Amino acid sequence: MGGWKLEVFRMAVYISFPVGLFYLFNQPSFFEDWMMEKRAKIFPPSDPKALKILEDYKAKMELKQENEWIKAQNSKQL
């Protein structure tokens, strides 16, 4: 019908269209601002008060576990 030239042109369009779109939409500058905005919403900057509370709780739990371990070791020795 169209010959081999038409088929070659159609094949080139079929291949170049998705490759071109992939190249266009995977540029970092295309979505960098959007990504930074989403990252700021999902992972907000650290709150020093919250970090202090978390560190205090971790220290308290470690001390509790250490005391329980010492108590278990003392009961085994007796």
PyMOL Python script that loads the backbone (N, CA, C, O; Angstrom):
from pymol import cmd

cmd.read_pdbstr("""\
ATOM      1  N   MET A   1       0.820  -1.176   0.000  1.00  0.00           N
ATOM      2  CA  MET A   1       0.000   0.000   0.000  1.00  0.00           C
ATOM      3  C   MET A   1       0.872   1.251   0.000  1.00  0.00           C
ATOM      4  O   MET A   1       0.897   1.991  -0.983  1.00  0.00           O
ATOM      5  N   GLY A   2       1.587   1.488   1.099  1.00  0.00           N
ATOM      6  CA  GLY A   2       2.398   2.687   1.165  1.00  0.00           C
ATOM      7  C   GLY A   2       3.846   2.424   0.820  1.00  0.00           C
ATOM      8  O   GLY A   2       4.601   3.357   0.545  1.00  0.00           O
ATOM      9  N   GLY A   3       4.230   1.200   0.831  1.00  0.00           N
ATOM     10  CA  GLY A   3       5.604   0.867   0.512  1.00  0.00           C
ATOM     11  C   GLY A   3       6.478   0.843   1.752  1.00  0.00           C
ATOM     12  O   GLY A   3       6.040   1.116   2.870  1.00  0.00           O
ATOM     13  N   TRP A   4       7.712   0.508   1.507  1.00  0.00           N
ATOM     14  CA  TRP A   4       8.637   0.346   2.627  1.00  0.00           C
ATOM     15  C   TRP A   4       9.008   1.679   3.266  1.00  0.00           C
ATOM     16  O   TRP A   4       9.311   1.722   4.458  1.00  0.00           O
ATOM     17  N   LYS A   5       8.992   2.782   2.487  1.00  0.00           N
ATOM     18  CA  LYS A   5       9.342   4.103   3.038  1.00  0.00           C
ATOM     19  C   LYS A   5       8.317   4.544   4.091  1.00  0.00           C
ATOM     20  O   LYS A   5       8.683   5.110   5.121  1.00  0.00           O
ATOM     21  N   LEU A   6       7.057   4.286   3.829  1.00  0.00           N
ATOM     22  CA  LEU A   6       6.012   4.621   4.790  1.00  0.00           C
ATOM     23  C   LEU A   6       6.163   3.784   6.056  1.00  0.00           C
ATOM     24  O   LEU A   6       5.988   4.291   7.165  1.00  0.00           O
ATOM     25  N   GLU A   7       6.483   2.518   5.892  1.00  0.00           N
ATOM     26  CA  GLU A   7       6.669   1.647   7.056  1.00  0.00           C
ATOM     27  C   GLU A   7       7.853   2.096   7.899  1.00  0.00           C
ATOM     28  O   GLU A   7       7.787   2.067   9.128  1.00  0.00           O
ATOM     29  N   VAL A   8       8.931   2.511   7.251  1.00  0.00           N
ATOM     30  CA  VAL A   8      10.113   3.003   7.988  1.00  0.00           C
ATOM     31  C   VAL A   8       9.748   4.277   8.741  1.00  0.00           C
ATOM     32  O   VAL A   8      10.143   4.448   9.894  1.00  0.00           O
ATOM     33  N   PHE A   9       9.001   5.169   8.102  1.00  0.00           N
ATOM     34  CA  PHE A   9       8.577   6.400   8.766  1.00  0.00           C
ATOM     35  C   PHE A   9       7.681   6.095   9.968  1.00  0.00           C
ATOM     36  O   PHE A   9       7.859   6.671  11.041  1.00  0.00           O
ATOM     37  N   ARG A  10       6.724   5.194   9.787  1.00  0.00           N
ATOM     38  CA  ARG A  10       5.834   4.835  10.895  1.00  0.00           C
ATOM     39  C   ARG A  10       6.609   4.222  12.046  1.00  0.00           C
ATOM     40  O   ARG A  10       6.347   4.533  13.208  1.00  0.00           O
ATOM     41  N   MET A  11       7.564   3.350  11.734  1.00  0.00           N
ATOM     42  CA  MET A  11       8.369   2.724  12.783  1.00  0.00           C
ATOM     43  C   MET A  11       9.208   3.776  13.524  1.00  0.00           C
ATOM     44  O   MET A  11       9.355   3.705  14.744  1.00  0.00           O
ATOM     45  N   ALA A  12       9.750   4.737  12.795  1.00  0.00           N
ATOM     46  CA  ALA A  12      10.534   5.804  13.421  1.00  0.00           C
ATOM     47  C   ALA A  12       9.659   6.634  14.360  1.00  0.00           C
ATOM     48  O   ALA A  12      10.098   7.010  15.447  1.00  0.00           O
ATOM     49  N   VAL A  13       8.421   6.920  13.945  1.00  0.00           N
ATOM     50  CA  VAL A  13       7.502   7.677  14.805  1.00  0.00           C
ATOM     51  C   VAL A  13       7.129   6.853  16.028  1.00  0.00           C
ATOM     52  O   VAL A  13       7.091   7.376  17.141  1.00  0.00           O
ATOM     53  N   TYR A  14       6.855   5.565  15.830  1.00  0.00           N
ATOM     54  CA  TYR A  14       6.488   4.701  16.950  1.00  0.00           C
ATOM     55  C   TYR A  14       7.604   4.632  17.993  1.00  0.00           C
ATOM     56  O   TYR A  14       7.335   4.556  19.192  1.00  0.00           O
ATOM     57  N   ILE A  15       8.834   4.657  17.540  1.00  0.00           N
ATOM     58  CA  ILE A  15       9.964   4.560  18.479  1.00  0.00           C
ATOM     59  C   ILE A  15      10.328   5.920  19.055  1.00  0.00           C
ATOM     60  O   ILE A  15      10.597   6.027  20.252  1.00  0.00           O
ATOM     61  N   SER A  16      10.342   6.962  18.227  1.00  0.00           N
ATOM     62  CA  SER A  16      10.811   8.266  18.695  1.00  0.00           C
ATOM     63  C   SER A  16       9.813   8.962  19.614  1.00  0.00           C
ATOM     64  O   SER A  16      10.226   9.725  20.487  1.00  0.00           O
ATOM     65  N   PHE A  17       8.535   8.728  19.450  1.00  0.00           N
ATOM     66  CA  PHE A  17       7.539   9.402  20.287  1.00  0.00           C
ATOM     67  C   PHE A  17       7.690   9.038  21.766  1.00  0.00           C
ATOM     68  O   PHE A  17       7.810   9.951  22.583  1.00  0.00           O
ATOM     69  N   PRO A  18       7.692   7.762  22.159  1.00  0.00           N
ATOM     70  CA  PRO A  18       7.857   7.464  23.589  1.00  0.00           C
ATOM     71  C   PRO A  18       9.245   7.827  24.113  1.00  0.00           C
ATOM     72  O   PRO A  18       9.389   8.255  25.259  1.00  0.00           O
ATOM     73  N   VAL A  19      10.260   7.656  23.273  1.00  0.00           N
ATOM     74  CA  VAL A  19      11.612   8.012  23.716  1.00  0.00           C
ATOM     75  C   VAL A  19      11.708   9.513  23.937  1.00  0.00           C
ATOM     76  O   VAL A  19      12.309   9.959  24.915  1.00  0.00           O
ATOM     77  N   GLY A  20      11.123  10.291  23.041  1.00  0.00           N
ATOM     78  CA  GLY A  20      11.119  11.748  23.193  1.00  0.00           C
ATOM     79  C   GLY A  20      10.379  12.195  24.443  1.00  0.00           C
ATOM     80  O   GLY A  20      10.849  13.073  25.166  1.00  0.00           O
ATOM     81  N   LEU A  21       9.216  11.589  24.702  1.00  0.00           N
ATOM     82  CA  LEU A  21       8.463  11.940  25.911  1.00  0.00           C
ATOM     83  C   LEU A  21       9.224  11.537  27.176  1.00  0.00           C
ATOM     84  O   LEU A  21       9.227  12.269  28.166  1.00  0.00           O
ATOM     85  N   PHE A  22       9.859  10.384  27.134  1.00  0.00           N
ATOM     86  CA  PHE A  22      10.658   9.946  28.270  1.00  0.00           C
ATOM     87  C   PHE A  22      11.775  10.943  28.546  1.00  0.00           C
ATOM     88  O   PHE A  22      12.020  11.296  29.699  1.00  0.00           O
ATOM     89  N   TYR A  23      12.449  11.396  27.503  1.00  0.00           N
ATOM     90  CA  TYR A  23      13.533  12.364  27.661  1.00  0.00           C
ATOM     91  C   TYR A  23      12.990  13.686  28.198  1.00  0.00           C
ATOM     92  O   TYR A  23      13.581  14.276  29.102  1.00  0.00           O
ATOM     93  N   LEU A  24      11.882  14.150  27.653  1.00  0.00           N
ATOM     94  CA  LEU A  24      11.318  15.436  28.048  1.00  0.00           C
ATOM     95  C   LEU A  24      10.872  15.445  29.507  1.00  0.00           C
ATOM     96  O   LEU A  24      11.189  16.377  30.246  1.00  0.00           O
ATOM     97  N   PHE A  25      10.145  14.423  29.924  1.00  0.00           N
ATOM     98  CA  PHE A  25       9.542  14.434  31.255  1.00  0.00           C
ATOM     99  C   PHE A  25      10.446  13.896  32.354  1.00  0.00           C
ATOM    100  O   PHE A  25      10.066  13.942  33.524  1.00  0.00           O
ATOM    101  N   ASN A  26      11.621  13.390  32.024  1.00  0.00           N
ATOM    102  CA  ASN A  26      12.542  12.917  33.050  1.00  0.00           C
ATOM    103  C   ASN A  26      13.713  13.855  33.256  1.00  0.00           C
ATOM    104  O   ASN A  26      14.776  13.437  33.715  1.00  0.00           O
ATOM    105  N   GLN A  27      13.526  15.104  32.924  1.00  0.00           N
ATOM    106  CA  GLN A  27      14.535  16.114  33.189  1.00  0.00           C
ATOM    107  C   GLN A  27      14.390  16.560  34.643  1.00  0.00           C
ATOM    108  O   GLN A  27      13.277  16.840  35.089  1.00  0.00           O
ATOM    109  N   PRO A  28      15.492  16.632  35.388  1.00  0.00           N
ATOM    110  CA  PRO A  28      15.386  17.031  36.799  1.00  0.00           C
ATOM    111  C   PRO A  28      14.775  18.412  36.980  1.00  0.00           C
ATOM    112  O   PRO A  28      14.046  18.640  37.945  1.00  0.00           O
ATOM    113  N   SER A  29      15.055  19.320  36.086  1.00  0.00           N
ATOM    114  CA  SER A  29      14.506  20.671  36.237  1.00  0.00           C
ATOM    115  C   SER A  29      12.990  20.686  36.077  1.00  0.00           C
ATOM    116  O   SER A  29      12.326  21.613  36.541  1.00  0.00           O
ATOM    117  N   PHE A  30      12.446  19.674  35.431  1.00  0.00           N
ATOM    118  CA  PHE A  30      11.001  19.617  35.197  1.00  0.00           C
ATOM    119  C   PHE A  30      10.226  19.433  36.500  1.00  0.00           C
ATOM    120  O   PHE A  30       9.154  20.014  36.667  1.00  0.00           O
ATOM    121  N   PHE A  31      10.755  18.634  37.423  1.00  0.00           N
ATOM    122  CA  PHE A  31       9.995  18.356  38.643  1.00  0.00           C
ATOM    123  C   PHE A  31      10.754  18.665  39.927  1.00  0.00           C
ATOM    124  O   PHE A  31      10.325  18.248  41.003  1.00  0.00           O
ATOM    125  N   GLU A  32      11.868  19.383  39.843  1.00  0.00           N
ATOM    126  CA  GLU A  32      12.673  19.662  41.030  1.00  0.00           C
ATOM    127  C   GLU A  32      11.912  20.507  42.055  1.00  0.00           C
ATOM    128  O   GLU A  32      11.913  20.182  43.243  1.00  0.00           O
ATOM    129  N   ASP A  33      11.274  21.572  41.616  1.00  0.00           N
ATOM    130  CA  ASP A  33      10.532  22.434  42.553  1.00  0.00           C
ATOM    131  C   ASP A  33       9.390  21.675  43.209  1.00  0.00           C
ATOM    132  O   ASP A  33       9.169  21.793  44.414  1.00  0.00           O
ATOM    133  N   TRP A  34       8.670  20.901  42.418  1.00  0.00           N
ATOM    134  CA  TRP A  34       7.554  20.117  42.960  1.00  0.00           C
ATOM    135  C   TRP A  34       8.053  19.116  43.995  1.00  0.00           C
ATOM    136  O   TRP A  34       7.434  18.938  45.044  1.00  0.00           O
ATOM    137  N   MET A  35       9.170  18.467  43.699  1.00  0.00           N
ATOM    138  CA  MET A  35       9.702  17.456  44.603  1.00  0.00           C
ATOM    139  C   MET A  35      10.178  18.082  45.909  1.00  0.00           C
ATOM    140  O   MET A  35       9.956  17.515  46.978  1.00  0.00           O
ATOM    141  N   MET A  36      10.827  19.239  45.840  1.00  0.00           N
ATOM    142  CA  MET A  36      11.294  19.909  47.054  1.00  0.00           C
ATOM    143  C   MET A  36      10.112  20.344  47.921  1.00  0.00           C
ATOM    144  O   MET A  36      10.185  20.273  49.148  1.00  0.00           O
ATOM    145  N   GLU A  37       9.036  20.787  47.299  1.00  0.00           N
ATOM    146  CA  GLU A  37       7.848  21.185  48.052  1.00  0.00           C
ATOM    147  C   GLU A  37       7.232  19.986  48.763  1.00  0.00           C
ATOM    148  O   GLU A  37       6.866  20.085  49.934  1.00  0.00           O
ATOM    149  N   LYS A  38       7.113  18.859  48.074  1.00  0.00           N
ATOM    150  CA  LYS A  38       6.554  17.651  48.684  1.00  0.00           C
ATOM    151  C   LYS A  38       7.445  17.142  49.809  1.00  0.00           C
ATOM    152  O   LYS A  38       6.948  16.721  50.853  1.00  0.00           O
ATOM    153  N   ARG A  39       8.760  17.178  49.602  1.00  0.00           N
ATOM    154  CA  ARG A  39       9.698  16.714  50.625  1.00  0.00           C
ATOM    155  C   ARG A  39       9.578  17.568  51.887  1.00  0.00           C
ATOM    156  O   ARG A  39       9.647  17.044  52.998  1.00  0.00           O
ATOM    157  N   ALA A  40       9.399  18.878  51.721  1.00  0.00           N
ATOM    158  CA  ALA A  40       9.259  19.766  52.882  1.00  0.00           C
ATOM    159  C   ALA A  40       7.973  19.458  53.650  1.00  0.00           C
ATOM    160  O   ALA A  40       7.942  19.581  54.874  1.00  0.00           O
ATOM    161  N   LYS A  41       6.911  19.058  52.943  1.00  0.00           N
ATOM    162  CA  LYS A  41       5.652  18.721  53.621  1.00  0.00           C
ATOM    163  C   LYS A  41       5.744  17.380  54.347  1.00  0.00           C
ATOM    164  O   LYS A  41       5.251  17.239  55.467  1.00  0.00           O
ATOM    165  N   ILE A  42       6.375  16.400  53.707  1.00  0.00           N
ATOM    166  CA  ILE A  42       6.439  15.061  54.289  1.00  0.00           C
ATOM    167  C   ILE A  42       7.458  14.989  55.420  1.00  0.00           C
ATOM    168  O   ILE A  42       7.193  14.381  56.458  1.00  0.00           O
ATOM    169  N   PHE A  43       8.614  15.601  55.226  1.00  0.00           N
ATOM    170  CA  PHE A  43       9.685  15.583  56.225  1.00  0.00           C
ATOM    171  C   PHE A  43       9.967  17.008  56.691  1.00  0.00           C
ATOM    172  O   PHE A  43      10.909  17.637  56.208  1.00  0.00           O
ATOM    173  N   PRO A  44       9.170  17.523  57.617  1.00  0.00           N
ATOM    174  CA  PRO A  44       9.385  18.906  58.071  1.00  0.00           C
ATOM    175  C   PRO A  44      10.707  19.025  58.826  1.00  0.00           C
ATOM    176  O   PRO A  44      11.246  18.027  59.303  1.00  0.00           O
ATOM    177  N   PRO A  45      11.226  20.248  58.933  1.00  0.00           N
ATOM    178  CA  PRO A  45      12.474  20.444  59.672  1.00  0.00           C
ATOM    179  C   PRO A  45      12.342  19.972  61.119  1.00  0.00           C
ATOM    180  O   PRO A  45      11.252  19.995  61.690  1.00  0.00           O
ATOM    181  N   SER A  46      13.435  19.555  61.690  1.00  0.00           N
ATOM    182  CA  SER A  46      13.428  19.009  63.046  1.00  0.00           C
ATOM    183  C   SER A  46      13.073  20.074  64.078  1.00  0.00           C
ATOM    184  O   SER A  46      13.486  21.230  63.983  1.00  0.00           O
ATOM    185  N   ASP A  47      12.300  19.648  65.057  1.00  0.00           N
ATOM    186  CA  ASP A  47      11.939  20.513  66.168  1.00  0.00           C
ATOM    187  C   ASP A  47      12.858  20.170  67.333  1.00  0.00           C
ATOM    188  O   ASP A  47      12.862  19.026  67.786  1.00  0.00           O
ATOM    189  N   PRO A  48      13.641  21.133  67.834  1.00  0.00           N
ATOM    190  CA  PRO A  48      14.572  20.820  68.928  1.00  0.00           C
ATOM    191  C   PRO A  48      13.877  20.273  70.175  1.00  0.00           C
ATOM    192  O   PRO A  48      14.442  19.429  70.871  1.00  0.00           O
ATOM    193  N   LYS A  49      12.668  20.739  70.467  1.00  0.00           N
ATOM    194  CA  LYS A  49      11.944  20.240  71.640  1.00  0.00           C
ATOM    195  C   LYS A  49      11.598  18.763  71.473  1.00  0.00           C
ATOM    196  O   LYS A  49      11.739  17.968  72.402  1.00  0.00           O
ATOM    197  N   ALA A  50      11.144  18.412  70.274  1.00  0.00           N
ATOM    198  CA  ALA A  50      10.771  17.023  70.021  1.00  0.00           C
ATOM    199  C   ALA A  50      12.003  16.123  70.084  1.00  0.00           C
ATOM    200  O   ALA A  50      11.926  15.013  70.610  1.00  0.00           O
ATOM    201  N   LEU A  51      13.130  16.582  69.559  1.00  0.00           N
ATOM    202  CA  LEU A  51      14.358  15.793  69.628  1.00  0.00           C
ATOM    203  C   LEU A  51      14.799  15.586  71.075  1.00  0.00           C
ATOM    204  O   LEU A  51      15.250  14.501  71.441  1.00  0.00           O
ATOM    205  N   LYS A  52      14.670  16.629  71.896  1.00  0.00           N
ATOM    206  CA  LYS A  52      15.049  16.537  73.311  1.00  0.00           C
ATOM    207  C   LYS A  52      14.158  15.520  74.032  1.00  0.00           C
ATOM    208  O   LYS A  52      14.649  14.708  74.816  1.00  0.00           O
ATOM    209  N   ILE A  53      12.861  15.564  73.769  1.00  0.00           N
ATOM    210  CA  ILE A  53      11.930  14.623  74.394  1.00  0.00           C
ATOM    211  C   ILE A  53      12.268  13.199  73.974  1.00  0.00           C
ATOM    212  O   ILE A  53      12.271  12.286  74.800  1.00  0.00           O
ATOM    213  N   LEU A  54      12.552  13.012  72.691  1.00  0.00           N
ATOM    214  CA  LEU A  54      12.895  11.687  72.184  1.00  0.00           C
ATOM    215  C   LEU A  54      14.191  11.163  72.804  1.00  0.00           C
ATOM    216  O   LEU A  54      14.267   9.996  73.190  1.00  0.00           O
ATOM    217  N   GLU A  55      15.196  12.009  72.899  1.00  0.00           N
ATOM    218  CA  GLU A  55      16.465  11.588  73.507  1.00  0.00           C
ATOM    219  C   GLU A  55      16.286  11.241  74.981  1.00  0.00           C
ATOM    220  O   GLU A  55      16.858  10.261  75.460  1.00  0.00           O
ATOM    221  N   ASP A  56      15.500  12.033  75.704  1.00  0.00           N
ATOM    222  CA  ASP A  56      15.235  11.741  77.115  1.00  0.00           C
ATOM    223  C   ASP A  56      14.520  10.403  77.276  1.00  0.00           C
ATOM    224  O   ASP A  56      14.846   9.622  78.170  1.00  0.00           O
ATOM    225  N   TYR A  57      13.546  10.143  76.408  1.00  0.00           N
ATOM    226  CA  TYR A  57      12.813   8.884  76.478  1.00  0.00           C
ATOM    227  C   TYR A  57      13.721   7.702  76.174  1.00  0.00           C
ATOM    228  O   TYR A  57      13.640   6.664  76.830  1.00  0.00           O
ATOM    229  N   LYS A  58      14.592   7.863  75.172  1.00  0.00           N
ATOM    230  CA  LYS A  58      15.517   6.786  74.834  1.00  0.00           C
ATOM    231  C   LYS A  58      16.476   6.504  75.992  1.00  0.00           C
ATOM    232  O   LYS A  58      16.764   5.346  76.294  1.00  0.00           O
ATOM    233  N   ALA A  59      16.966   7.556  76.634  1.00  0.00           N
ATOM    234  CA  ALA A  59      17.863   7.373  77.771  1.00  0.00           C
ATOM    235  C   ALA A  59      17.135   6.676  78.924  1.00  0.00           C
ATOM    236  O   ALA A  59      17.701   5.804  79.585  1.00  0.00           O
ATOM    237  N   LYS A  60      15.890   7.060  79.160  1.00  0.00           N
ATOM    238  CA  LYS A  60      15.101   6.447  80.217  1.00  0.00           C
ATOM    239  C   LYS A  60      14.886   4.960  79.945  1.00  0.00           C
ATOM    240  O   LYS A  60      15.024   4.137  80.850  1.00  0.00           O
ATOM    241  N   MET A  61      14.549   4.612  78.701  1.00  0.00           N
ATOM    242  CA  MET A  61      14.324   3.211  78.340  1.00  0.00           C
ATOM    243  C   MET A  61      15.623   2.401  78.445  1.00  0.00           C
ATOM    244  O   MET A  61      15.602   1.257  78.901  1.00  0.00           O
ATOM    245  N   GLU A  62      16.748   2.985  78.027  1.00  0.00           N
ATOM    246  CA  GLU A  62      18.025   2.275  78.136  1.00  0.00           C
ATOM    247  C   GLU A  62      18.369   2.000  79.599  1.00  0.00           C
ATOM    248  O   GLU A  62      18.839   0.914  79.939  1.00  0.00           O
ATOM    249  N   LEU A  63      18.132   2.989  80.459  1.00  0.00           N
ATOM    250  CA  LEU A  63      18.398   2.817  81.885  1.00  0.00           C
ATOM    251  C   LEU A  63      17.488   1.736  82.469  1.00  0.00           C
ATOM    252  O   LEU A  63      17.925   0.924  83.285  1.00  0.00           O
ATOM    253  N   LYS A  64      16.228   1.730  82.050  1.00  0.00           N
ATOM    254  CA  LYS A  64      15.287   0.716  82.527  1.00  0.00           C
ATOM    255  C   LYS A  64      15.726  -0.676  82.085  1.00  0.00           C
ATOM    256  O   LYS A  64      15.698  -1.614  82.883  1.00  0.00           O
ATOM    257  N   GLN A  65      16.129  -0.822  80.829  1.00  0.00           N
ATOM    258  CA  GLN A  65      16.582  -2.120  80.326  1.00  0.00           C
ATOM    259  C   GLN A  65      17.863  -2.564  81.037  1.00  0.00           C
ATOM    260  O   GLN A  65      18.034  -3.745  81.340  1.00  0.00           O
ATOM    261  N   GLU A  66      18.746  -1.625  81.297  1.00  0.00           N
ATOM    262  CA  GLU A  66      19.982  -1.960  82.001  1.00  0.00           C
ATOM    263  C   GLU A  66      19.689  -2.437  83.419  1.00  0.00           C
ATOM    264  O   GLU A  66      20.285  -3.406  83.889  1.00  0.00           O
ATOM    265  N   ASN A  67      18.777  -1.759  84.095  1.00  0.00           N
ATOM    266  CA  ASN A  67      18.412  -2.171  85.452  1.00  0.00           C
ATOM    267  C   ASN A  67      17.759  -3.548  85.458  1.00  0.00           C
ATOM    268  O   ASN A  67      18.018  -4.358  86.348  1.00  0.00           O
ATOM    269  N   GLU A  68      16.908  -3.814  84.462  1.00  0.00           N
ATOM    270  CA  GLU A  68      16.282  -5.135  84.379  1.00  0.00           C
ATOM    271  C   GLU A  68      17.328  -6.210  84.101  1.00  0.00           C
ATOM    272  O   GLU A  68      17.241  -7.308  84.650  1.00  0.00           O
ATOM    273  N   TRP A  69      18.303  -5.916  83.268  1.00  0.00           N
ATOM    274  CA  TRP A  69      19.355  -6.876  82.962  1.00  0.00           C
ATOM    275  C   TRP A  69      20.204  -7.161  84.207  1.00  0.00           C
ATOM    276  O   TRP A  69      20.550  -8.308  84.487  1.00  0.00           O
ATOM    277  N   ILE A  70      20.535  -6.085  84.955  1.00  0.00           N
ATOM    278  CA  ILE A  70      21.324  -6.264  86.185  1.00  0.00           C
ATOM    279  C   ILE A  70      20.533  -7.104  87.184  1.00  0.00           C
ATOM    280  O   ILE A  70      21.089  -7.997  87.823  1.00  0.00           O
ATOM    281  N   LYS A  71      19.236  -6.820  87.321  1.00  0.00           N
ATOM    282  CA  LYS A  71      18.400  -7.581  88.237  1.00  0.00           C
ATOM    283  C   LYS A  71      18.355  -9.053  87.830  1.00  0.00           C
ATOM    284  O   LYS A  71      18.411  -9.935  88.687  1.00  0.00           O
ATOM    285  N   ALA A  72      18.254  -9.328  86.514  1.00  0.00           N
ATOM    286  CA  ALA A  72      18.230 -10.706  86.032  1.00  0.00           C
ATOM    287  C   ALA A  72      19.565 -11.397  86.293  1.00  0.00           C
ATOM    288  O   ALA A  72      19.584 -12.577  86.643  1.00  0.00           O
ATOM    289  N   GLN A  73      20.654 -10.703  86.135  1.00  0.00           N
ATOM    290  CA  GLN A  73      21.975 -11.269  86.372  1.00  0.00           C
ATOM    291  C   GLN A  73      22.166 -11.573  87.873  1.00  0.00           C
ATOM    292  O   GLN A  73      22.738 -12.602  88.234  1.00  0.00           O
ATOM    293  N   ASN A  74      21.687 -10.676  88.730  1.00  0.00           N
ATOM    294  CA  ASN A  74      21.797 -10.902  90.168  1.00  0.00           C
ATOM    295  C   ASN A  74      20.957 -12.079  90.620  1.00  0.00           C
ATOM    296  O   ASN A  74      21.356 -12.826  91.514  1.00  0.00           O
ATOM    297  N   SER A  75      19.782 -12.249  90.002  1.00  0.00           N
ATOM    298  CA  SER A  75      18.919 -13.371  90.403  1.00  0.00           C
ATOM    299  C   SER A  75      19.523 -14.688  89.919  1.00  0.00           C
ATOM    300  O   SER A  75      19.307 -15.718  90.558  1.00  0.00           O
ATOM    301  N   LYS A  76      20.257 -14.695  88.835  1.00  0.00           N
ATOM    302  CA  LYS A  76      20.898 -15.922  88.366  1.00  0.00           C
ATOM    303  C   LYS A  76      22.052 -16.322  89.263  1.00  0.00           C
ATOM    304  O   LYS A  76      22.320 -17.512  89.430  1.00  0.00           O
ATOM    305  N   GLN A  77      22.734 -15.358  89.839  1.00  0.00           N
ATOM    306  CA  GLN A  77      23.897 -15.649  90.692  1.00  0.00           C
ATOM    307  C   GLN A  77      23.474 -16.211  92.043  1.00  0.00           C
ATOM    308  O   GLN A  77      24.227 -16.956  92.670  1.00  0.00           O
ATOM    309  N   LEU A  78      22.314 -15.870  92.480  1.00  0.00           N
ATOM    310  CA  LEU A  78      21.868 -16.350  93.802  1.00  0.00           C
ATOM    311  C   LEU A  78      21.403 -17.727  93.685  1.00  0.00           C
ATOM    312  O   LEU A  78      20.985 -18.323  94.678  1.00  0.00           O
TER     313      LEU A  78
END
""", "prot")
cmd.dss("prot")
cmd.show_as("cartoon", "prot")
cmd.util.cbc("prot")
cmd.orient("prot")
